[in-house]
Amino acid sequence: MTISGSESARKLLVRLLESADRNATTVRTLSVAAGSPKDPSPASQRAWRERLEGAERAGAVALVRGSGNRREVIERVRLADADLLARELGTTRAGARAAAAIAAARAAAAGRDGLDQVIEDAGAKWAKGAEWYRLPPEPELVRNVFAAAAGLLDVAFGTHFRTASVQTSGSSKFLERHAAAVCAILRGALALPDDSRQDEIWETLGLVRFGHPVCLRAPVSFADPVGIRVYGSAVPWSAVNPDLVAGCKADGDDPDFIMTVENWTSFNGQCREIGRGAVIYTHGFPPPPVRLLVGRMAALWPHAPIFHWGDVDAGGLLIADSIRKAAGRPVRLHLMTVSLAERHGAESRPLRRVSGIAARDDDFGELARYLSGNSCRTFEQEMLRPEDPLEAAQ
């Protein structure tokens, strides 16, 4: 049976070793506060002390004790020899793990142009004990990720995304699971800008992704390639092939307002409980067909006010901002206010991602300033019942 004190001491030593790997070039002596095990029992305290003293006898650490009547108290643990400490813990240092991962990456990259710098960047992260684009320094996984990225460069233009994933990795979901690392590799191989998004990289390679249906309730219609019309005014809502969105046409009376809704439950509630208005489901962060539809509707009904209803958090406000850009004209936030956050929200750390919106002199700026502050609260939109935005604004 593992005694909690021994495990507490091990975690302390692991933290010290991780600090050594992160600060490999430092000339100062690294140390951590010893603290004490959470379990106050004599057996736990004894096991904790024995584990630390064992590491000291091995030459891995030096224990700093108090003075006077605290001379038996271990106050800090100083690093003496990181390699000996790794041996004492039965683990491999980050540098050695990084070297193995780098070798695996080079073997999988097979001399592809542009990947030397990518591998160096990844190795620098791994050598400090950190992941690189969510990719840990596990040689087999690194080999598979780099091989998949290199393999995508040989996949035929027009291949479906999941088919390409199977061809390059043997799994239809591999590219989705490791998209961050694969795209980072491809940016180097294709000499793309550092801010190239994943969907832009897939499009550059000609990978095809079938989009989800666009869900809406609005007085519009669409025509498929053979002229069959699809209507957006079904009750409670309609689903339209995203390929048809560009042909959106008005079909009925102008709506009193246009509303985009971030989450599925709230979209259904809005369509079922509020009888008027054009309503569009954004699928979370809106994909290109949804953004295209928003822009199309904004142009069809230039006098209809546009509202967005989403979560009151960083993601919700950034989604709203993407809708504003797609509409090309002002968008108002619906049920996304500071007062509602104070009433319904849970405490959150400052959300710095929205600080770029904080300078605006509108409801977006007001909410961004609140969310990027030190005492903000956040909540998901499903906590609130749907409301008619024109009545709520009165």
N, C-alpha and C positions, 0 to 999 in steps of 0.2 A: 504494500500500500504506500502510495506517495504521500509524504508528509508535506503539508502546505508551506512550511517554512523553507524546505529545500527548494521547492518550486519558486518561491518568492526570490530566493537568492539567485537562482538560475536566471530569472527574468532580469534581475539587476545586472548580472554579468553580461547577458546578451545585449542589454542596452548600452553597456560600456563598449562592447566590441563593435556594435553598430556605429557608435560615435567615432571609434577609431577608423572605421572604413569610410565614413563620411568626411573625415578630416585627416586623410592620409598624409598630407604634406605639412601638417602643423608641427611646430617645434615645441609647443607647450605640452606639459604633462596633462593628460586627460583624466578626469575623475567624475564620479557621480555621488550624490548624497546617498548614504546607506539606507536611511529610513529604518523600517522594521516590518516584519511580516504581519499581515492582517490578523492571523490567528495568534492570540496572546498566550496560548497554552505553553507550558514549559517545554513540552516535546517539540512543538513547532519552533520556538525560539532557539532551542538547542540545535535542531537540524539546520536552521538558517545560518547560525554562527559556524557550524562545522563545515558547511558548504563553502562559505567565504574563506575560512581559514585554510581549507584544502586547496583552494585556488592560490592562496598566498604561498603555501608550502611548495606548490608546483612552480613558483616563480612568475606566475601570470599577472598577479596584482599585488599591490601593497595596501594594507589596511591602515587607515588613519584613525587612531583612538583618541579619546578625550584626555583631559588632564585632571589632576586632583581626584576628587571622588567620582569622576567619570572616566577614569583610565581604563575601565573594562568595557566601555561603550564604543562600538564601532560607528564612527561618524561619517566617514567617506571611504570610497574604494577607488584607488588610483591604478591606472593601467601601468603595468611594468613591461609586459611583452605580449603584443596582440596575437602573434602566432601561437604562443604557448596557451593563451586564453582560448583561442579557437580549438586547440587540441583538447584542452580541459573540458570544453563544452561539447566536444564531439561534432563540431560543425566545420564548414568550409568557409574561408574568408571571402568577402565580396569580390576581391580582385581575382581570386582563382576561379570563382563562378563566372565572372565576367569574361575571363580568358577563354573558358570552355564555350561560352555562348558566342563569343566573337568568332571562334574557329568554326562553329556550326553555321553561323551566318555567312562567312566567307565561302564555305563549301557549297551552301545552297545558292548563293548569288551567282556562282559560276562565272565570275569576271565581268558581270554586266556593268556597262558604263554608268557612272553616276552614283554607284552604291558604296564606294569606299568611304566617302564622307558620312553617309548615313550610318554605316557600321561603326565608324569612329564615334559619332554622336551617341549611338546606343551604348557602346562600350563605356563611355564616360559616365553615363547614368548608372549602368550596372556596377561599375567599379566602386560606386558610392553606396551600393546596397539599395538603390532605387529602381523602380520599373521604368521602362521607356515606352511611352504611349500604351500603357497598361500591359506591356509585355515583360514578364519576369525573365531573368537569365537562366532559363531552363533549356539546356541545349537541344533536346528533341523538339520542344515547342518552337524555339527560335528557328531551328532548321525548317520546320514545316511552314512557318509564317513567311520566311524569306523565299522559300521554294514556291509558295503559292503566289507571292507578289511577282517573282520572276516569271512564273508560268503564265500569269495574266497577260504579259507582253506578247505572248505567242497565240493567245486565244483569238479566234476569228471575230472580226467586227460584226456586231449584230447578234452575238451569242447572249442568251438569257443569263442574268446574274447568277441564279442558282445552278444552272448548268455549268457555268464557268467555275463556280466554287467546287463542284464535284470533279471537274476535269483537273483542277490544280491542287486539290487537297484530299479528294475522296469523300468529302462531306458537303452536303448542300447548304449547311449553315455555318461553315468554317469562316467564310468571308465576313458574315455579319458579326460573328463573335469576336473576330480580331481585326475589324475594319480600321480601327485607329492606327494600329501598327502597320498594316498592309498599305494603307494610304500614305503614311509617312514614308515608307520605302518607295512607293511609286512616285511621290513628289520628287525624290532624288533621281530616280531612274528616268523620269520624263522631263526633268528640269522645270517643274511647275513652281509657281509662287508658293511661299510658305503658308499663305492664307487660303489656298485652294481647298474648297469643301469636298467632303467625300462624294456627294452626288455629282459634282463637277468632274472629279477624277474618273468615276465610273463612266460618265458620258464621254470623256476624252478617249477612253478605251473602247467605246462602242458597246458597252454592256447594257442589255435591255432589262428594265425592271417594270413589271406590270403594276400599274398603280391601283390603289384601292378605289372603289366607287366614290364619287363625290356625292355627299348626302345634303339635301337642301329642301326647303319649302319656299317656293317663289313663283310669281306669275311669269315664267319663262318657258321656252321650249328649245329643244335641240334636234338636229337631224343627223341620222347615221349616214354612212356612205351610199346607201341605196335609197335615201330619202324618207325613211320611216321616222316619224316624229316621236320624240320622247319628251314628256311633260314634267315640269318641276313642281307642279302644284298639287300633287297627290296628298292625301291625308293619311297619316300625320306628316309624312315627308316622302320624297322621291330619292332614288339612287340612280346616278348617271355615270356611264362609262367616262373616265377622265379624258379619253381621246376626243369626245364630242364637245368638250367645254368651250373650245374656241368659237364654235358656231352658236353660242347662246344668243337668243333673241327674245325680246319682250313679247309676252303672250297673255294679255289681260290688263286689268286696271293697275295703275302704278301703286306700289306698296307705300304705306305710311312711313316706313323706315326700313333700313337694311341692318341686320344684326349678324355678326359672326360669333360662334360659341365654341370655346376650347374643348370642353369635355363632353363625352357621349351622353351621360345621364342628364346633364343640364340641357343639352341640345334636344333630347327627347321631351324633357319637361317643357321647354320653351315652345316647341311645336304643338304639343298636346294641350297646353294650358292657356297659351296666349294666342288668340285667334287671328291677329293681324301681323303684318310685317313679313319681309323676306328674311329667311333664316338660313345660315350656312354653317355646317359643321367643319371646323378647321382640322380635325384629326390631330390635335395637339399642335405642334409647330406646323404651320400650313405648308403642304407640298406645292410644287409649281402649279398643278391644275387648280387648286383652291385659290392661290394668289391670282391666277389668271381670271377666274370666275369673279372674284371680288372686284378686280379692275373693270371687268366687263359690266357688272351691275352698277358700279359707281358711275360709269359713263352712260348707261341706259337711263338712269334716274338721277340726274345731277342735283335735283332739289330734295331728294330723300336723305334725311340725316342717317349717318352710319354709326353704329354702336358696336363695341366689342365687350363680351362677357367672358372672363376667364378667372383663373386662380389669382389670388393676391399674393404673389411671390415673384421672384426674379424671372422665372420662366414665363409666367403669365403676362408680365408687363412687356417682355421682349417679344412674345407672340403678338400682343396687341400692336407693338411698334411695327412688326412686319406686315400686319394688316393695313396699318396706316400708309405704309410705303406702297403696298399693292393697290390701295384705293386711289392714291394720288391726290387726296383731299382730306380735310380734317375727319378724324374719328374720335368719338367720345367713349370714355370708359363707362361701363354699366355695372353697377353693384361691385365696383372696385375702388373703394374709398378708404381713407385713413380711419374714419370713424368706424366703419364696419370691421376693419382690421383690429382696432382696439377692442371692439365688442366681441368678436368671434375668434380672433387669431391666437396662435400659440407663439411664445417668445422665440425669437430667431436672432442669430448673429447678423451683423450688418451685411447686406447683399450688395457687394461692390460692383457686381456685373451690370447693374442698372445705373451706375453713376454717370454714364455718358448721356443719359436722358434727363438728369436732374436739373440742368440749366434751362429747360424749356418752361415757358410761362403758360402752362395749361394743366389739365388734370393729370397728364402723363408725368410732367415735371414734379407736380406735388406728390404723387405717389412714389416716384423714384427717389425724391429727397427723403421721404419717410423710410422707405425700404433700405436705403443705404446708410441710415442712421443707426445709432447704438442701441436703441430701445424699440426696434420694430417688431411687429407681429405679422404672421402670415396665416392664410387659411385657403382651403380648396373651395372652389365655387359650389360644389355639391351641397355645402352646408346651408345654402340659401335657396329658397323657392324662386321659381321664375317670376319675373315682373315685366309688365309692359314698360319699356324704357321711356315712352312719351309721358305716361302717367307718373312714373317715378321722378321724372325731371321737373314736374310741376311744383 
